[in-house]
């Protein structure tokens, strides 16, 4: 991420938006996500755009499924513990 916090790498964008790098790159190509090539090689992506992208993702996406499963597993572990 840049020092001002406005731009990030594609990998960081994936974590922020909760999607794959392919979707990030597709949105940039379509003009639906702001980004630019840094030094002609690596893409820099708008952090704010990534934050806005996350709620737009389908609730049945693979990332959302993984998040839901992790949440359920975490809650399940808590419920199984019996107080002494």
HELIX and SHEET records of a PDB file:
HELIX    1   1 UNK A   10  UNK A   17  1                                   8    
HELIX    2   2 UNK A   21  UNK A   30  1                                  10    
HELIX    3   3 UNK A   47  UNK A   54  1                                   8    
HELIX    4   4 UNK A   62  UNK A   80  1                                  19    
SHEET    1   A 3 UNK A   7  UNK A   9  0                                        
SHEET    2   A 3 UNK A  42  UNK A  46 -1                                        
SHEET    3   A 3 UNK A  35  UNK A  38 -1                                        
END                                                                             
